[in-house]
């Protein structure tokens, strides 16, 4: 459980840094995401979830 909390904290740090360092680019990216079809967002989310799972799985081996 401790590792899950650490992982969430790291995610928030990385996302916060992106908004702090590149605010206008992040705003433009969010506007582009708004126009994507739901199916592409779903597939993209699934791909990133699988990549994240593979990274964690390799690190835990």
Backbone bond lengths (Angstrom), bond angles and torsions (degrees), N, CA, C in turn:
res aa  C-N    CA-C-N  psi(-1)  N-CA   C-N-CA  omega(-1)  CA-C   N-CA-C  phi
1 X - - - 1.450 - - 1.534 110.72 -
2 X 1.317 116.19 -36.26 1.455 120.83 179.22 1.529 110.99 -61.73
3 X 1.342 116.43 -39.51 1.464 120.18 179.79 1.515 111.79 -65.68
4 X 1.325 117.39 -34.88 1.463 121.11 178.02 1.527 110.49 -65.00
5 X 1.309 117.12 -42.78 1.464 120.75 179.11 1.529 110.31 -65.06
6 X 1.333 117.16 -40.00 1.464 120.77 176.99 1.526 110.31 -63.14
7 X 1.329 117.46 -42.74 1.465 121.23 179.85 1.528 111.04 -62.64
8 X 1.316 117.49 -42.21 1.467 120.47 178.47 1.528 110.39 -64.95
9 X 1.332 116.27 -40.21 1.464 119.90 177.34 1.520 111.94 -61.81
10 X 1.332 116.85 -43.38 1.463 120.15 177.97 1.525 111.54 -63.87
11 X 1.319 116.92 -39.37 1.459 120.70 177.07 1.525 110.84 -60.22
12 X 1.328 116.00 -44.15 1.461 119.56 179.75 1.525 111.74 -66.38
13 X 1.331 117.15 -37.20 1.467 120.24 177.06 1.516 110.36 -62.04
14 X 1.339 116.89 -48.87 1.464 120.11 -178.33 1.521 111.93 -63.28
15 X 1.317 116.56 -43.74 1.465 119.12 -179.52 1.532 110.49 -66.61
16 X 1.323 116.95 -40.67 1.464 120.40 178.22 1.515 112.13 -62.65
17 X 1.333 116.54 -40.20 1.462 119.87 178.31 1.522 111.58 -63.89
18 X 1.329 116.61 -39.21 1.470 119.12 178.26 1.523 111.12 -61.02
19 X 1.330 117.12 -43.76 1.470 120.02 179.21 1.521 111.39 -69.27
20 X 1.338 117.66 -33.13 1.465 120.46 -178.84 1.526 111.58 -74.49
21 X 1.335 117.26 -37.48 1.464 120.88 -175.40 1.527 111.85 -86.11
22 X 1.326 117.27 -38.67 1.472 121.98 -175.82 1.534 111.52 -125.33
23 X 1.330 119.78 61.76 1.468 119.44 -174.77 1.533 114.05 -64.00
24 X 1.326 117.51 -41.78 1.473 117.98 -177.20 1.528 111.42 -71.66
25 X 1.333 117.46 -37.05 1.459 120.02 177.74 1.529 110.82 -66.31
26 X 1.327 116.97 -38.02 1.469 120.06 178.30 1.528 110.52 -66.04
27 X 1.321 116.29 -38.27 1.465 120.10 178.62 1.533 110.28 -65.27
28 X 1.344 116.84 -41.60 1.459 120.53 177.22 1.522 111.12 -64.29
29 X 1.334 116.78 -40.47 1.456 120.26 179.92 1.529 110.85 -64.43
30 X 1.326 116.77 -40.49 1.464 119.73 178.81 1.525 110.91 -64.82
31 X 1.330 117.92 -36.56 1.459 120.34 176.13 1.525 111.44 -65.09
32 X 1.332 116.76 -36.95 1.468 119.99 177.55 1.521 110.69 -69.05
33 X 1.324 117.01 -39.30 1.464 120.80 179.42 1.528 110.15 -63.41
34 X 1.325 116.30 -35.54 1.468 121.23 -179.20 1.529 110.88 -58.24
35 X 1.328 116.71 -32.41 1.459 120.54 -176.12 1.528 113.95 -88.91
36 X 1.344 117.89 -5.86 1.467 120.37 179.91 1.524 110.70 -75.20
37 X 1.328 116.68 146.83 1.464 118.99 175.05 1.535 110.97 -66.73
38 X 1.318 115.25 152.76 1.463 121.56 -178.80 1.530 110.96 -58.01
39 X 1.317 117.60 -38.70 1.463 120.09 -177.05 1.531 111.40 -62.67
40 X 1.336 117.24 -39.27 1.467 119.96 178.49 1.526 111.15 -68.95
41 X 1.324 117.16 -37.95 1.464 119.71 176.47 1.525 110.89 -63.64
42 X 1.333 116.43 -41.01 1.461 120.93 179.82 1.521 110.76 -63.77
43 X 1.330 116.90 -45.88 1.473 120.59 179.68 1.526 109.87 -64.72
44 X 1.326 117.88 -43.18 1.463 120.83 178.66 1.520 111.64 -61.40
45 X 1.322 117.36 -42.71 1.459 120.88 177.43 1.509 112.22 -63.06
46 X 1.320 116.31 -40.47 1.467 120.40 178.62 1.525 111.14 -65.76
47 X 1.327 116.95 -41.28 1.470 121.01 178.79 1.529 110.17 -61.71
48 X 1.334 117.52 -46.20 1.457 120.08 179.68 1.526 111.65 -66.62
49 X 1.330 117.61 -35.62 1.462 119.78 176.77 1.525 110.66 -64.31
50 X 1.325 117.43 -41.43 1.465 120.55 178.65 1.522 110.60 -66.33
51 X 1.330 117.59 -42.61 1.470 120.54 177.85 1.527 110.01 -60.71
52 X 1.306 117.25 -44.21 1.462 120.69 178.11 1.514 112.07 -62.41
53 X 1.326 117.15 -41.24 1.466 120.68 177.59 1.522 110.84 -62.02
54 X 1.328 116.98 -43.52 1.472 120.79 -179.50 1.526 110.40 -63.68
55 X 1.328 117.45 -41.86 1.465 120.67 178.63 1.526 110.02 -61.25
56 X 1.335 117.22 -48.20 1.455 120.18 179.55 1.520 111.28 -63.07
57 X 1.314 117.00 -40.42 1.461 120.89 -178.96 1.530 111.17 -63.13
58 X 1.340 116.67 -43.64 1.454 120.34 177.93 1.522 112.17 -64.80
59 X 1.321 116.87 -40.15 1.457 120.42 -179.35 1.526 112.12 -69.61
60 X 1.301 117.39 -30.75 1.462 120.64 179.92 1.523 112.86 -81.92
61 X 1.324 118.30 -10.12 1.482 121.60 -179.52 1.489 111.82 -74.56
